[in-house]
Amino acid sequence: MPPAIRVVECDYALIGGAKPQLKVYLFHGRNPKTMLDAMKPVRIPIEDVIDLHTFQPQDLAPLIADYIDACVHAGFSSVRIIHGKGRGVQKQRVRELLRCNPHVVSLHDAPAEAGGWGATIVALSRKGAP
């Protein structure tokens, strides 16, 4: 069983010129108590692409909000969010969350060579200007 990933906080303070990062916790097993006891923090560098395949659906809302905030703080003007093709359920959920985010200026399907309808390109507002 691959590790489950739970996003708990976003740490995008630029300490000593370091890249912004998301802090996530990895845990194994099926028992929630065991999983909570076994959580280990892992930092993920913020880049202009994030692949949601490794995240649990219940973690999408805080993950996307924290990711977009970190990307705006890092100065990205656009990002690509890979949600997968499937039946389009995850894509719809991701886009609903993005439409509610004040930093999102626009969104559209990625070009074919960047994932096509399995990824969304998101234009972001400038830092401090939602």
C-alpha positions in Angstrom: 0.0 0.0 0.0 1.5 3.4 -1.0 1.8 6.0 1.7 -1.2 8.2 2.2 -0.4 11.9 2.1 -2.1 14.5 4.3 -1.4 18.2 3.8 -1.4 20.0 7.1 0.1 23.4 6.5 1.8 25.5 4.0 5.2 27.0 4.9 6.2 29.5 2.2 8.3 31.9 4.2 11.5 32.6 2.3 14.0 32.0 5.0 17.6 32.7 3.9 16.5 32.7 0.2 15.2 29.2 0.3 12.5 28.1 -2.1 8.9 28.1 -0.7 7.7 24.6 0.3 4.6 22.8 1.3 4.8 20.7 4.5 3.0 17.4 4.2 2.8 14.3 6.4 3.3 10.7 5.1 1.8 7.8 6.9 1.2 4.1 6.3 -1.5 1.7 7.4 -5.2 1.6 7.6 -5.9 2.3 11.2 -6.5 6.0 11.7 -4.9 6.0 15.2 -1.8 4.2 13.9 -1.6 6.5 10.9 -1.8 9.6 13.1 0.9 8.2 15.4 3.2 7.4 12.4 3.0 10.8 10.6 6.3 12.1 9.4 6.7 15.6 8.0 8.0 16.0 4.5 8.6 19.3 2.7 7.8 19.6 -1.0 9.4 22.4 -3.0 7.0 24.8 -4.7 7.3 24.6 -8.4 5.0 25.8 -11.2 3.5 22.3 -11.6 1.8 20.1 -9.1 0.5 16.6 -9.7 -2.5 15.7 -7.6 -2.4 12.0 -8.3 -0.6 11.3 -5.0 -3.0 13.3 -2.8 -6.3 12.1 -1.2 -9.5 13.8 -2.5 -10.4 15.1 1.0 -7.0 17.0 1.0 -7.6 18.9 -2.2 -9.2 22.0 -0.8 -6.5 22.9 1.7 -3.8 21.7 -0.7 -4.9 23.9 -3.6 -5.5 27.0 -1.4 -2.0 26.6 0.2 -0.4 25.8 -3.1 -1.9 28.9 -4.9 -0.9 31.1 -2.0 2.7 29.8 -2.0 2.9 30.2 -5.8 1.7 33.8 -5.7 4.2 34.5 -2.8 7.0 32.9 -4.9 6.1 35.2 -7.8 4.7 32.7 -10.3 2.4 34.2 -12.9 0.9 30.8 -13.9 0.9 27.2 -12.8 -0.1 23.8 -14.2 -2.2 21.6 -12.0 -2.3 17.9 -13.1 -5.6 16.3 -12.0 -5.8 13.5 -14.5 -8.3 12.7 -17.2 -10.6 9.9 -15.9 -14.2 10.8 -15.9 -13.6 14.4 -15.1 -14.8 14.4 -11.5 -11.4 15.5 -10.0 -11.0 18.1 -12.7 -14.4 19.6 -11.9 -13.6 19.7 -8.2 -10.2 21.3 -8.8 -11.7 23.9 -11.0 -14.5 24.7 -8.5 -11.8 25.3 -5.9 -9.8 27.4 -8.2 -12.7 29.6 -9.2 -13.2 30.5 -5.6 -9.6 31.5 -5.1 -9.1 35.3 -5.2 -5.6 34.9 -6.7 -6.8 33.0 -9.7 -7.3 35.3 -12.8 -8.2 32.6 -15.3 -7.9 28.9 -16.0 -8.1 26.6 -19.1 -7.1 23.2 -20.3 -3.4 22.6 -20.8 -2.1 22.2 -24.3 -1.9 18.6 -25.5 1.9 18.3 -24.9 1.4 19.4 -21.3 -1.5 17.1 -20.3 -4.4 18.3 -22.4 -7.7 18.1 -20.6 -5.9 16.1 -17.8 -4.3 19.3 -16.6 -5.4 22.9 -15.9 -3.3 26.0 -16.6 -4.0 28.7 -14.0 -3.1 32.4 -14.5 -2.4 34.0 -11.1 -2.6 37.6 -9.9 0.5 39.4 -8.9 1.7 39.2 -5.2 -0.4 41.5 -3.1 -3.0 42.1 -5.8 -5.8 39.5 -5.6 
